[in-house]
Amino acid sequence: MAAQAEDLLPVEYFHVVFTLPAGISRIAHWNKQAVYGLLFRASAYTFRPSAAMV
């Protein structure tokens, strides 16, 4: 990790990636608005406590 830390830029933000299981991914292909709406609400709910500490 120390070797990789040397390659990081000195910025104060985080990049988070969510992956979906294949079954949900197939549903998202046909109903993007519903699935992505749920994903954004769930991620906001998850990160709200962390964001409040910053």
SVG drawing of the C-alpha trace seen along z (x, -y; Angstrom):
<svg xmlns="http://www.w3.org/2000/svg" viewBox="-39 -18 46 31">
<polyline fill="none" stroke="black" stroke-width="0.4" points="0.0,0.0 2.8,-2.4 4.2,-2.1 0.7,-2.8 0.2,-5.7 3.1,-7.5 1.1,-7.5 -1.9,-9.2 -2.7,-12.8 -2.9,-15.1 -6.7,-15.7 -9.4,-15.7 -12.2,-13.7 -13.1,-10.1 -14.2,-8.1 -16.5,-5.2 -17.7,-2.6 -20.7,-0.4 -21.1,2.8 -24.3,4.6 -24.8,8.4 -25.6,9.7 -29.3,10.3 -29.8,6.7 -27.7,5.4 -30.1,7.1 -33.1,5.5 -31.3,2.1 -30.8,2.5 -34.6,2.5 -35.7,0.2 -32.8,-2.2 -34.8,-4.9 -36.1,-2.6 -32.8,-0.8 -30.6,-3.8 -33.1,-5.7 -32.9,-3.0 -29.1,-2.8 -28.7,-6.6 -31.0,-6.7 -29.3,-3.7 -25.8,-5.2 -26.9,-8.6 -28.3,-6.9 -25.1,-4.9 -22.7,-7.9 -24.7,-10.5 -23.2,-9.8 -19.6,-9.9 -20.3,-13.1 -21.6,-14.8 -18.2,-14.2 -16.3,-16.0"/>
</svg>
